[in-house]
Amino acid sequence: MDNAEIATTFLRMCARGDVRAAFERFVAPGFVHHNAWFPADRQSLLVAMEQSAAKEPNKSFEPRQVIDGGDRVAVLSHLRRADGETEMAVVHIARFQDGMLTELWDLGQEIPKNSPNGLGMF
């Protein structure tokens, strides 16, 4: 697998609730992240992602664009929350070393119901 495939597989596994398996397979022991809501260590994000998956087991997550920059990969995804109402555009930027995810950034924007942009966010 190349880094782009690893990034999308990791994100899909986490979204469907296979968080621990995704971390064991793809995430380096010294991994750090930049999500502002949790401590920056590997274990804190793993637990937060497990809790999210348990809280919303029926969410939908679909990668729409992947940009492969070698040791950095960006993934733009469409997230539909389990409430059936909320949709978001989500971007993950992953840094890799030796085929393992070592650093992660994420950000999201709620998709407005009545956007004037006819092209949409994807």
Secondary structure, DSSP 8 states (H G I E B T S, - for coil): --HHHHHHHHHHHHHTT-HHHHHHHHEEEEEEE--TTS-SBHHHHHHHHHHHHHH-TT-EEEEEEEEE-SSEEEEEEEEE-TTSS-EEEEEEEEEEETTEEEEEEEEEEE--TT-S-TT---
